[in-house]
Amino acid sequence: MELSQLTTFLLVARGNGLRHASHRLQLSLPAVSLRIKQLERDIGTRLFERKPNKLLLTEKGRLFLDQVERILKDLENSVASLHESESVCAGNISLALGGDMAVYLAPRIAGFVKNNPMVRVSVLSRSSPDTLELVLEGQVEIGIGRFKALPSTLKKISLFTSGLVAISPKTHPLSKSLRLSLRDLASHSLIVLTHHSATRQAINHAFFKSGVELKTIMEAGGCLAIKQYVKLGLGVGLVHDICVLQDKDPHLKISDLRHLFGEWQVNLIHKKNQRLTLGHKKLIEVLSQTSDNSAPKLGSIKE
């Protein structure tokens, strides 16, 4: 039984198939399949049930998966601890967060990676609910998002608060209004995030609660796409403030909407019983560095 076989088994089991492991390991599908078969032969039991276009863990496979995860994590921590004695960060770190938060935090993540070349950081773009699930399942070590409630097994670190703003061309009728209302917004074509996002649900709830009907809506997959649609003159965009306040477009008017939709706390989470390496601790420290525990505010940036 070889370490490469265990790593391959973990990727196949957690990634739900050979293709995921093939992509991560840069191996052909037959090569990945051969490693799994060799591992099963070495330990003398079947780990997967072969179904059409799918591999399902057997009962023994699920038990073995828990053991393999612990073995590989202990090995990784042991290697990292050798470098920690010299105050050098090493090892692997996995992080999940929303796409818009990733854009906002990208400079800090990039700075950490450049300053710690012996650390390999994997970043997944996921919604907050998916991020929470990945952390709970142990598939990623650090998660960042907007979480309504957290189990007692997780530690939470507040990073910053964020809210919504409306963006429109400076020639748009709404650009003359100092304080927008829901009726102001509803009277124009709105460009918003997709219906499954937590932000979109908050928008829908606010309009429903006020009795104001949304008539014309265009959906986009992220704030950067919304910003592009707005610049093309397709409507008024509702985006997260962190997506526009650091890189303002002189042709767009930004209007604060916190009085309509409130604001959200963005938190970093990880398991309380997780052993944090020096690399984990330094990355968390870098991500937590904010001057006032909030994202940039409209009032702090001149129009």
SULPESUL-V268412 format. One record per residue. N is the residue number from 0. PSI is psi in whole degrees, 0 to 359 (NA if undefined). BURIAL is + if it has 9 or more other C-alpha atoms within 8 Angstrom, else -. Layout:
n | psi | burial
N | PSI | BURIAL
N | PSI | BURIAL
This chain:
n | psi | burial
0 | 127 | -
1 | 157 | -
2 | 322 | -
3 | 326 | -
4 | 319 | +
5 | 318 | +
6 | 318 | +
7 | 316 | +
8 | 317 | +
9 | 317 | +
10 | 320 | +
11 | 316 | +
12 | 315 | +
13 | 331 | -
14 | 2 | +
15 | 37 | +
16 | 170 | +
17 | 327 | +
18 | 319 | -
19 | 313 | +
20 | 322 | +
21 | 317 | +
22 | 315 | -
23 | 321 | -
24 | 352 | -
25 | 43 | -
26 | 160 | +
27 | 159 | -
28 | 316 | +
29 | 324 | -
30 | 320 | -
31 | 315 | +
32 | 321 | +
33 | 320 | -
34 | 318 | +
35 | 316 | +
36 | 321 | -
37 | 320 | +
38 | 315 | +
39 | 322 | +
40 | 319 | -
41 | 321 | -
42 | 352 | -
43 | 30 | -
44 | 155 | -
45 | 130 | +
46 | 336 | +
47 | 148 | +
48 | 127 | +
49 | 115 | -
50 | 163 | -
51 | 118 | -
52 | 24 | -
53 | 145 | -
54 | 128 | +
55 | 134 | +
56 | 137 | +
57 | 174 | +
58 | 315 | -
59 | 329 | +
60 | 321 | +
61 | 320 | +
62 | 319 | -
63 | 324 | +
64 | 316 | +
65 | 319 | -
66 | 317 | -
67 | 318 | +
68 | 316 | +
69 | 318 | -
70 | 312 | -
71 | 323 | +
72 | 317 | -
73 | 320 | -
74 | 316 | -
75 | 317 | +
76 | 324 | +
77 | 318 | -
78 | 316 | +
79 | 324 | +
80 | 333 | +
81 | 323 | -
82 | 331 | +
83 | 332 | +
84 | 340 | -
85 | 14 | -
86 | 35 | -
87 | 130 | +
88 | 136 | +
89 | 168 | +
90 | 193 | +
91 | 143 | +
92 | 130 | +
93 | 136 | +
94 | 137 | +
95 | 137 | +
96 | 165 | +
97 | 154 | +
98 | 318 | +
99 | 324 | +
100 | 326 | +
101 | 322 | +
102 | 316 | -
103 | 320 | +
104 | 358 | +
105 | 316 | -
106 | 323 | -
107 | 318 | +
108 | 316 | +
109 | 319 | -
110 | 319 | -
111 | 315 | +
112 | 317 | +
113 | 325 | -
114 | 348 | -
115 | 73 | +
116 | 344 | -
117 | 3 | -
118 | 131 | +
119 | 116 | +
120 | 122 | +
121 | 128 | -
122 | 125 | -
123 | 138 | -
124 | 111 | +
125 | 157 | +
126 | 164 | +
127 | 315 | +
128 | 319 | -
129 | 323 | -
130 | 315 | +
131 | 316 | +
132 | 319 | -
133 | 321 | +
134 | 315 | +
135 | 324 | -
136 | 353 | -
137 | 14 | -
138 | 336 | -
139 | 156 | +
140 | 330 | +
141 | 135 | +
142 | 147 | +
143 | 130 | +
144 | 188 | +
145 | 109 | +
146 | 126 | +
147 | 315 | -
148 | 146 | -
149 | 141 | -
150 | 160 | -
151 | 349 | -
152 | 353 | -
153 | 145 | +
154 | 139 | +
155 | 135 | -
156 | 121 | -
157 | 131 | +
158 | 304 | +
159 | 167 | +
160 | 151 | +
161 | 150 | +
162 | 186 | +
163 | 149 | +
164 | 156 | +
165 | 136 | +
166 | 138 | +
167 | 156 | +
168 | 148 | +
169 | 349 | -
170 | 357 | -
171 | 146 | -
172 | 324 | -
173 | 340 | -
174 | 344 | +
175 | 347 | -
176 | 135 | -
177 | 327 | -
178 | 109 | -
179 | 148 | +
180 | 168 | -
181 | 324 | +
182 | 325 | -
183 | 313 | +
184 | 318 | +
185 | 341 | +
186 | 1 | -
187 | 164 | +
188 | 127 | +
189 | 141 | +
190 | 118 | +
191 | 171 | +
192 | 166 | +
193 | 159 | +
194 | 336 | -
195 | 352 | -
196 | 150 | +
197 | 325 | -
198 | 316 | -
199 | 322 | +
200 | 322 | +
201 | 322 | +
202 | 312 | +
203 | 319 | -
204 | 318 | -
205 | 317 | +
206 | 318 | +
207 | 316 | +
208 | 326 | -
209 | 350 | -
210 | 14 | -
211 | 130 | +
212 | 133 | -
213 | 122 | -
214 | 312 | -
215 | 118 | -
216 | 139 | +
217 | 134 | -
218 | 148 | +
219 | 155 | +
220 | 347 | -
221 | 170 | +
222 | 326 | +
223 | 323 | -
224 | 320 | +
225 | 316 | +
226 | 320 | +
227 | 318 | -
228 | 320 | +
229 | 317 | +
230 | 335 | +
231 | 1 | -
232 | 25 | -
233 | 352 | +
234 | 193 | +
235 | 130 | +
236 | 142 | +
237 | 112 | +
238 | 166 | +
239 | 140 | +
240 | 327 | +
241 | 345 | +
242 | 346 | +
243 | 337 | +
244 | 338 | +
245 | 336 | -
246 | 75 | -
247 | 143 | -
248 | 122 | -
249 | 345 | -
250 | 356 | -
251 | 142 | +
252 | 133 | +
253 | 125 | -
254 | 126 | +
255 | 135 | +
256 | 18 | +
257 | 331 | +
258 | 345 | -
259 | 320 | -
260 | 0 | +
261 | 198 | +
262 | 163 | +
263 | 146 | -
264 | 128 | +
265 | 125 | +
266 | 153 | +
267 | 135 | +
268 | 152 | +
269 | 163 | +
270 | 139 | +
271 | 325 | -
272 | 7 | -
273 | 134 | -
274 | 118 | -
275 | 123 | -
276 | 173 | +
277 | 325 | +
278 | 316 | +
279 | 313 | +
280 | 319 | +
281 | 322 | -
282 | 317 | +
283 | 320 | -
284 | 318 | -
285 | 316 | +
286 | 335 | +
287 | 355 | +
288 | 99 | -
289 | 148 | -
290 | 325 | -
291 | 20 | -
292 | 32 | +
293 | 160 | +
294 | 167 | +
295 | 141 | +
296 | 154 | -
297 | 319 | -
298 | 341 | -
299 | 357 | -
300 | 125 | -
301 | 140 | -
302 | NA | -
